[in-house]
Amino acid sequence: MAELVYRPVVGLAKTLFKVWDLKIDCQGSENIPRTGGAVLVSNHISYLDFIFNGLAALPQKRLVRFMAKESVFRHKVSGPLMRGMKHIPVDRNQGEAAYAHALDSLRSGEVIGVFPEATISQSFTLKSFKSGAARLAQEAGVPLVPMAVWGTQRLWTKGHPRNFKRSHLPVTIRVGEPVEAPRDQYAGAITRRLRERVQELLDAAQRAYPGRPKGPEDSWWLPTHLGGTAPTVEQLRAAEVG
């Protein structure tokens, strides 16, 4: 079936990356299957993560269908694009429909993209994972492909202004070997293994990342354990309670 929207959007994204002069370092794309269904699982630190996750699949000639919150599909600009690219709307009050849609897509050989943290991590550390990705992989009989992105938060993330200038920012992407999801195993155990693998990839991406803060005021995008000033998980929880 012709991809009348997805491929032009990919072309536009590549053009923007050149205009912004992004320094993209992507390794491990060969771990994404060239054929058949798979669940691509990533950390979530930016509104743009899905674009870079999808970029990692292009060398394997795969187009990823992402599960995204339903409100994005109602936006007058993003809505038609999301629908045209065959992404999957998720209504958090009625998640069964999105799950069924993703399952059908996996069984038909599509690659589905999932952010198991559900929302952007403002601490830029890995949050707990929901088990939906593991359950999808189990039921569809497909592998889970872990990956991690780093640096995308410097472009656009929650609580900070967009930075779409020609900023020469580096973005690091790491894709790991597939994680099997046997039906006879507990989804929670598979999810824990998956999260451990994503954490390893995130650590590797952070070690390889060449960017450094320009000064103390520019350390907001680094978590505290890397010497930055991003809010800790405890601070974020306290703010929610307050």
C-alpha positions in Angstrom: 0.0 0.0 0.0 1.3 3.4 -1.0 2.5 5.7 1.9 1.1 9.0 0.6 1.7 10.9 3.9 4.4 9.0 5.8 7.2 9.2 3.2 6.8 12.9 2.5 6.8 13.6 6.2 10.1 11.6 6.6 11.6 13.7 3.8 10.5 16.9 5.5 12.0 15.7 8.8 15.3 14.9 7.2 15.4 18.4 5.6 14.7 20.0 9.0 17.5 18.0 10.6 19.9 19.4 7.9 18.6 22.9 8.4 19.1 22.6 12.2 22.4 20.9 11.6 21.7 18.1 14.0 24.6 15.7 14.7 22.7 12.4 14.8 24.6 9.3 15.9 22.5 6.2 15.4 23.7 2.7 16.1 22.0 -0.7 16.2 19.3 -0.2 13.5 20.2 -3.7 12.2 18.4 -5.0 15.3 15.1 -3.9 13.9 13.6 -6.8 11.9 13.4 -6.1 8.1 10.1 -8.0 7.9 7.3 -9.1 10.2 5.8 -7.5 13.3 7.8 -6.0 16.2 7.3 -3.7 19.2 9.8 -0.9 19.3 10.2 0.3 22.9 12.0 3.6 23.9 12.6 6.0 26.7 10.6 9.2 26.5 12.3 12.6 27.2 11.0 14.8 24.4 7.9 15.6 22.3 10.1 14.7 19.2 11.2 11.2 20.4 8.9 9.4 18.0 10.6 11.1 15.0 14.0 9.9 16.0 12.7 6.4 16.9 11.3 6.2 13.4 14.5 7.5 11.9 16.3 4.5 13.4 14.1 2.1 11.6 14.6 3.6 8.1 17.8 1.7 7.3 15.8 -1.4 7.6 13.1 0.1 5.3 10.5 0.0 8.1 7.9 2.6 8.9 6.9 2.6 12.6 3.3 3.1 13.7 3.4 4.9 17.1 0.8 4.7 19.8 0.1 8.3 20.9 -2.4 10.1 23.0 -5.7 10.8 21.3 -5.6 14.6 21.8 -2.7 14.7 19.2 -5.1 13.3 16.6 -7.6 16.0 17.3 -5.2 18.9 16.6 -5.9 20.7 13.3 -2.3 20.3 12.1 -1.0 17.1 13.6 -4.2 15.2 13.5 -4.4 14.7 9.7 -0.7 13.8 9.6 -1.0 11.3 12.4 -3.9 9.6 10.8 -2.3 9.7 7.4 0.8 8.0 8.8 -1.4 5.3 10.4 -0.3 6.0 13.9 -2.6 4.7 16.7 -4.6 7.0 18.9 -4.7 6.1 22.6 -7.6 7.2 24.8 -6.4 6.5 28.3 -10.0 6.0 29.5 -10.7 3.4 26.8 -7.4 1.8 26.1 -8.9 -1.5 24.9 -9.6 -0.1 21.4 -6.0 1.1 21.0 -4.6 -2.2 22.2 -6.8 -4.1 19.7 -5.7 -1.8 16.9 -2.0 -2.3 17.8 -2.5 -6.0 18.0 -4.1 -6.2 14.6 -1.2 -4.1 13.1 1.4 -6.4 14.7 -0.3 -9.5 13.3 -0.3 -7.9 9.8 3.4 -7.4 10.0 3.7 -3.8 11.2 6.3 -2.3 13.6 4.5 -0.6 16.5 6.3 2.1 18.6 5.5 2.3 22.3 6.7 4.5 25.1 6.1 2.3 28.2 6.7 5.2 30.6 3.5 6.7 29.1 4.6 10.3 29.6 7.7 12.4 29.3 10.2 11.9 32.1 11.0 15.4 33.3 13.9 14.1 35.4 15.3 12.6 32.2 15.8 9.3 34.1 13.9 6.1 33.2 10.5 5.8 34.9 8.7 2.6 35.7 7.3 0.7 32.6 3.7 -0.3 32.0 3.3 -3.9 30.8 1.3 -3.2 27.7 4.3 -3.5 25.3 5.2 -6.9 26.7 1.6 -8.1 26.5 1.2 -7.0 22.9 4.4 -8.8 21.9 3.3 -12.0 23.7 -0.2 -12.0 22.2 1.1 -11.2 18.7 4.1 -13.5 18.9 6.6 -10.8 17.9 9.8 -9.5 19.5 10.4 -6.4 21.6 13.1 -4.1 20.3 14.6 -1.9 23.0 16.1 1.5 22.2 17.1 4.7 23.8 17.4 8.3 22.7 19.4 11.1 24.3 19.7 14.8 23.4 16.2 15.2 22.1 15.2 17.0 25.3 17.3 19.9 24.2 15.1 20.4 21.2 11.7 20.4 22.8 10.5 18.9 26.1 7.9 19.5 28.7 8.4 22.7 30.7 11.0 24.2 28.3 10.7 26.3 25.2 11.3 24.8 21.8 14.8 25.1 20.3 14.4 24.9 16.5 17.3 27.1 15.7 20.4 26.0 13.8 22.0 24.9 17.0 24.3 22.0 15.8 22.9 19.9 18.7 23.9 16.2 18.9 21.3 13.5 19.2 22.3 9.9 20.2 20.2 6.8 19.4 21.0 3.3 20.4 19.0 0.2 19.4 19.5 -3.1 21.2 19.0 -6.7 20.3 15.4 -8.0 20.3 14.0 -9.3 23.6 11.7 -12.3 23.2 8.3 -12.3 24.9 7.3 -16.0 25.4 3.6 -16.5 26.1 4.3 -18.8 29.1 6.2 -16.0 31.0 4.7 -13.4 33.2 4.4 -10.0 31.4 5.7 -8.2 34.5 8.9 -10.3 34.4 9.4 -9.5 30.7 8.7 -5.9 31.3 11.4 -5.8 34.0 14.0 -7.3 31.6 12.9 -4.9 28.9 13.4 -1.9 31.2 16.8 -3.1 32.3 17.8 -3.4 28.6 16.5 0.1 27.8 18.4 1.4 30.9 21.6 -0.1 29.6 21.1 1.5 26.2 20.3 4.8 27.8 23.5 4.6 29.8 25.5 3.8 26.6 23.8 6.7 24.7 24.7 9.1 27.6 28.3 7.9 27.7 28.6 8.4 23.9 26.9 11.8 23.9 29.4 14.6 22.9 27.4 17.6 24.1 28.1 19.4 27.4 26.4 22.3 29.1 27.7 25.7 28.1 27.5 26.8 31.7 25.5 26.3 35.0 22.4 27.9 33.4 22.5 25.3 30.6 22.6 22.2 32.8 18.8 21.8 32.9 18.8 19.0 30.4 21.1 16.8 32.5 19.8 14.6 35.4 21.3 15.2 38.8 23.4 11.9 38.7 25.2 13.4 35.6 25.8 16.7 37.3 22.8 18.5 35.9 19.9 20.5 37.5 16.9 18.6 36.1 14.3 18.0 38.8 14.7 14.7 40.7 11.9 12.1 40.8 11.3 13.1 44.5 11.0 16.8 43.6 8.5 16.0 40.9 6.4 13.9 43.2 6.5 16.6 45.9 5.3 19.2 43.3 2.4 17.0 42.3 1.3 16.6 45.9 1.7 20.3 46.6 
